[in-house]
Amino acid sequence: MPAPVTILLVEDDAVIRRSVTMALERYGYRVTAAADGLTGLELFREGRHDLLLLDVMLPGLDGIGLCRRIRETSVDPVLMMSARGDALDVVSGLEAGADDYVVKPVDTAVLVARIRSLLRRATFTPAPGPAAGPVADRPGLSDQPDPPDRSGRPGRDRHARLVFGDLVIDTGGLEVFRAGEPVALAPTELRLLLEFAANPGIVLDRQTLLRDVWDYGWDGDSRVVDLCVQRLRKKIGAERIETVRGFGYKLRR
């Protein structure tokens, strides 16, 4: 039997904390709960969690600060909860590195759907794309193998690598390099980049990205797209992703 998914819940309201814990446990999740940000940070550092569910308003260390501390060492999925859905709370949480947010009170079915979507993004395997076949005349693809290592063994086949200037995306190993240096991307950032890379030079609108990257079957908040693009630009180069005003974004070839 596979181990149950473990969620770290950090929520200061005892009633909400207990009700969310019980609801998630009914769906088979294992929940570790904390009532304040500092305790949540300690539990995060002590254990392995598949997803973190953080309230924005927390005593001691608030959810925004906690998310930033988590992002210093981890790319685990982070889902923020905001009591008001205030634009500043939402934007601050996404800028801090959260993958998504929900507004309290949240329906259990909606919360579980968001959690499942985040977990799929964190564990997905990219569908076979153009890199799986011959690479001739396909911009951005490299058909050259890696050089032999020091023992003389041949390098890996690079048919699964997409190259955009100094940016290299290994779609098989799910690794990204910029100017030869590895780039640490959160699962949503990586999936967003792979979506752009699968459509180089093509403008992708926000609703398309919400559907294909965030896995939303509803009209989601486009701010999650804008803030994730902003974070991704900081990591791979602002010039790499172009804004097409009134339409969306595209990855430059």
URJO-V787606 format. One record per helix or strand of 2 or more residues. SS is the DSSP state (h for helix, s for strand). FROM is the first residue (numbers start at 1). LEN is the number of residues. If there is no record, write none. Layout:
SS|FROM|LEN ; SS|FROM|LEN
This chain:
s|6|5 ; h|14|13 ; s|30|5 ; h|37|10 ; s|51|5 ; h|63|9 ; s|77|6 ; h|87|9 ; s|100|4 ; h|108|16 ; h|130|3 ; s|161|4 ; s|167|4 ; s|175|4 ; s|181|2 ; h|187|11 ; h|206|7 ; h|223|14 ; h|238|3 ; s|241|4 ; s|248|4
